[in-house]
Structures are given as C-alpha cells and as structure tokens.
Amino acid sequence: MEDVLMSEDAAEINPERISREVYTSFNQRYTVRAIVKNTRDDIALIHITKEGRYKLPGGGIESGESPVEALIRECKEEIGAHISGITFLGHICEIKGHKKVVQYSHCYSATASAIGNPILEPEEESRGFTVEWMSIIAAIDTLEKIEPRNEEGTYVRKRDLKILNMALDSSVKSV
C-alpha cells in the first residue's frame, strides 16, 4: 500500500486550499487510526450516536507514546480490543483551517485478539460512543450514506473513507 494515502495538497483534506506557507504555522496534532478486524473479518466502527456519525477507532498520540503504543491504547479504550498483527498502512495529513490545525494520522490495520468492554472517557460516553462490527463494504456504505452535521464530521468521513477504500483496494490486489 502507498505510504501516503492522501497528499498534503489533495482537495479532500485541504478544502480551503490553504497554502503550505500558511498552514506550516498551524498547530500540529499527531494521531493514529485503525482498521481492526475480528475473527469473522468484520471491522470495528465507532458510532457516535449523539452526532449521528461513525469513525474508525483511534485518537491522539500522548506525550512519550509511540504511534503503535497509542494505537494499542486507543483500541483498548474505544473498542475494548486487545490487538495483534499490526500493519502500517500509511499517513494522512488533514489541513483544518477552521481550527488552524494540521493533523497527521498514522494509519494501521490490526486484528482483535480479544474483545472486552470499551473504557470510554466521560466525554466519549456523553457523545454516545458505541462499537459496531460490520464488513468493510458495509462500513464504506455506512460512511457514504451518513451526511455529516458539521465540519469536523466532514473531515472524519473523508479521511476514514479514504483509509477504508485504500485498504479494500490493497486486499483485492493481493488476492
């Protein structure tokens, strides 16, 4: 799979077409995202029920953490899964002019080796985070059908669809 899933200049992640000279002054955020499969080859999507949207598991890399350590922690917290078979897929860079943030996501695939209960933060609980397992095709279909209610939802939807479609394309090529 390509190392860069989306280029910094792609319209999908830089809809405001902010120049490199401008966005290099923005705050930087480093995150991880994961396509996590269970034993039936279904993947985890987080349904944010209060916002009517979905996202792939993942979140911010904390100080002192490696991306893989952050991925393991986020999967345990958000979907209650211990993961193994971690494979790097690539990076995505999102330029969020409305927040003056450039977000770099390290993207991975992994297998859920054990699934328990999520350990949600109070903010995640209040937003109605629930885990839903579905095929990658159903996940793509779900994300395509949901109309984001805000700008953040639009970014997340585009990013996660790109990750899922690239993973799907890669798996088709490797068969």
C-alpha positions in Angstrom: 0.0 0.0 0.0 1.1 3.5 -0.7 3.0 5.3 2.2 0.9 8.4 1.7 -2.8 7.8 1.4 -3.6 11.4 0.7 -1.2 14.1 -0.3 -1.0 17.4 1.6 -2.3 19.2 -1.5 -5.4 17.0 -2.1 -8.7 18.9 -2.2 -10.3 16.2 0.0 -8.2 17.2 3.0 -7.5 20.8 2.2 -10.9 22.0 1.0 -10.0 25.6 1.8 -6.8 25.3 -0.4 -4.6 26.8 2.3 -1.1 27.3 1.1 1.8 25.5 2.7 3.3 28.8 3.8 0.1 29.5 5.9 -0.5 26.0 7.3 3.0 25.4 8.4 2.2 28.0 11.2 -0.8 26.0 12.4 -0.7 23.8 15.5 0.2 20.2 14.7 -1.7 17.1 16.0 -0.4 13.6 15.7 -3.0 10.7 15.8 -3.5 7.0 15.0 -6.3 5.4 13.1 -7.0 1.7 12.7 -9.0 -0.8 10.7 -9.5 -3.5 13.3 -10.8 -6.9 12.2 -12.4 -9.6 14.4 -12.3 -13.3 13.7 -15.2 -13.0 11.3 -13.3 -10.4 9.2 -15.8 -7.7 10.3 -14.2 -4.3 11.2 -14.9 -2.0 14.1 -16.6 1.3 13.5 -17.4 3.7 16.4 -21.0 5.0 16.2 -21.1 8.5 17.8 -24.9 8.3 18.4 -25.4 11.8 19.6 -23.8 13.2 16.5 -25.3 10.7 14.0 -21.9 9.7 12.6 -19.3 7.0 12.5 -15.5 6.9 12.7 -12.7 4.4 12.7 -11.0 3.7 16.1 -8.1 5.9 17.0 -7.1 9.2 18.6 -4.3 11.4 19.7 -0.8 10.2 20.4 0.1 11.2 24.0 3.4 12.6 25.1 6.0 9.9 25.3 4.0 7.4 23.3 5.0 5.8 20.0 2.3 5.6 17.4 1.9 1.8 17.9 1.6 2.3 21.7 -1.1 4.9 21.1 -2.9 2.5 18.7 -2.9 -0.3 21.3 -4.2 2.1 24.0 -6.9 3.7 21.8 -8.2 0.3 20.6 -8.4 -0.9 24.2 -10.2 2.3 25.3 -12.6 2.9 22.3 -13.5 -0.7 21.2 -12.4 -2.8 24.2 -10.0 -4.8 22.0 -6.5 -6.2 22.5 -4.9 -6.1 19.1 -2.2 -8.0 17.3 -0.9 -8.3 13.8 -0.4 -4.6 13.5 0.4 -3.5 10.0 1.3 0.1 8.9 -0.9 1.3 6.0 0.3 4.9 5.6 -0.2 8.5 6.6 -2.9 11.1 6.1 -2.5 14.8 6.5 -5.6 16.9 7.1 -5.3 20.7 7.0 -8.1 22.1 9.2 -8.2 25.8 8.5 -11.3 26.3 10.7 -9.2 25.1 13.7 -5.8 26.2 12.5 -4.6 22.6 12.9 -2.6 20.3 10.7 -3.4 16.7 11.7 -1.1 13.8 10.8 -2.7 10.4 11.2 -0.7 7.2 11.3 -2.9 4.5 9.7 -2.8 0.8 10.6 -4.7 -2.4 10.2 -4.8 -4.9 13.1 -6.6 -8.0 14.4 -8.7 -8.0 17.6 -7.1 -10.9 19.5 -9.5 -10.4 22.5 -12.6 -8.2 22.7 -14.0 -6.8 26.0 -15.7 -3.7 27.1 -14.5 -0.2 25.9 -13.0 2.1 28.6 -14.5 5.3 27.4 -13.7 8.8 28.7 -16.6 10.8 30.1 -16.7 13.0 27.0 -16.9 9.9 24.8 -19.7 8.4 26.9 -21.7 11.7 26.7 -21.4 11.7 22.9 -22.8 8.2 22.8 -19.8 6.1 21.6 -20.8 2.6 20.7 -18.9 -0.1 18.8 -20.5 -1.7 15.7 -18.8 -4.6 13.8 -19.5 -4.9 10.1 -17.9 -5.9 6.8 -15.5 -3.4 5.2 -18.0 -3.0 2.4 -20.8 -2.3 4.9 -18.6 0.2 6.7 -17.9 2.1 3.4 -21.6 2.1 2.6 -22.4 3.3 6.1 -20.0 6.2 5.9 -21.1 7.1 2.3 -24.7 7.3 3.4 -24.3 9.4 6.5 -24.4 13.2 5.9 -22.1 14.9 8.3 -23.7 17.6 10.5 -20.6 19.7 11.0 -17.2 20.5 9.5 -15.4 18.0 11.8 -17.7 15.2 10.7 -16.9 16.1 7.1 -13.2 15.7 7.6 -13.6 12.5 9.6 -15.8 10.9 6.9 -13.5 11.8 4.1 -10.4 10.6 6.0 -12.0 7.3 7.1 -13.5 6.6 3.6 -10.0 7.1 2.1 -8.4 4.7 4.6 -11.1 2.0 4.0 -11.1 2.3 0.3 -7.3 2.1 0.1 -7.3 -1.0 2.4 -10.1 -2.6 0.2 -8.1 -1.9 -3.0 -5.0 -3.3 -1.4 -6.8 -6.5 -0.3 -8.3 -7.0 -3.8 -4.8 -6.6 -5.4 -3.2 -9.1 -3.0 -5.8 -12.0 -3.7 
